[in-house]
Amino acid sequence: MSTTDKVKEDAQKAWNRTKETTEKAWNRTKEAAQQAGDAVSEKVSE
């Protein structure tokens, strides 16, 4: 394996990790927003 391939592979792995972390954080944010929205809806409908 050439150095270039190794660098590309490392970059790809780093990118995948970054993407995964971002997606997880985004999902948590969406979930929290959803729960906050539900709480607001419940208060409004009371």
C-alpha positions as semicolon CSV with decimal commas, in nm:
position;residue;x (nm);y (nm);z (nm)
1;M;0,000;0,000;0,000
2;S;0,141;0,335;-0,098
3;T;0,162;0,633;0,133
4;T;-0,104;0,811;-0,071
5;D;-0,347;0,523;-0,022
6;K;-0,277;0,523;0,351
7;V;-0,340;0,897;0,375
8;K;-0,662;0,863;0,175
9;E;-0,777;0,577;0,397
10;D;-0,703;0,771;0,716
11;A;-0,884;1,074;0,580
12;Q;-1,184;0,860;0,490
13;K;-1,194;0,705;0,839
14;A;-1,167;1,047;1,002
15;W;-1,445;1,177;0,778
16;N;-1,669;0,879;0,863
17;R;-1,613;0,938;1,234
18;T;-1,691;1,308;1,195
19;K;-2,003;1,234;0,995
20;E;-2,121;0,977;1,250
21;T;-2,065;1,213;1,542
22;T;-2,245;1,494;1,361
23;E;-2,541;1,271;1,277
24;K;-2,571;1,148;1,636
25;A;-2,555;1,503;1,771
26;W;-2,812;1,616;1,513
27;N;-3,047;1,329;1,604
28;R;-3,019;1,417;1,974
29;T;-3,093;1,781;1,891
30;K;-3,396;1,684;1,683
31;E;-3,518;1,455;1,961
32;A;-3,481;1,728;2,223
33;A;-3,663;1,974;1,996
34;Q;-3,939;1,719;1,942
35;Q;-3,980;1,667;2,317
36;A;-3,981;2,041;2,380
37;G;-4,241;2,081;2,105
38;D;-4,456;1,808;2,259
39;A;-4,432;1,972;2,601
40;V;-4,540;2,306;2,453
41;S;-4,829;2,142;2,266
42;E;-4,951;1,975;2,585
43;K;-4,944;2,306;2,774
44;V;-5,133;2,480;2,492
45;S;-5,403;2,213;2,475
46;E;-5,471;2,211;2,851
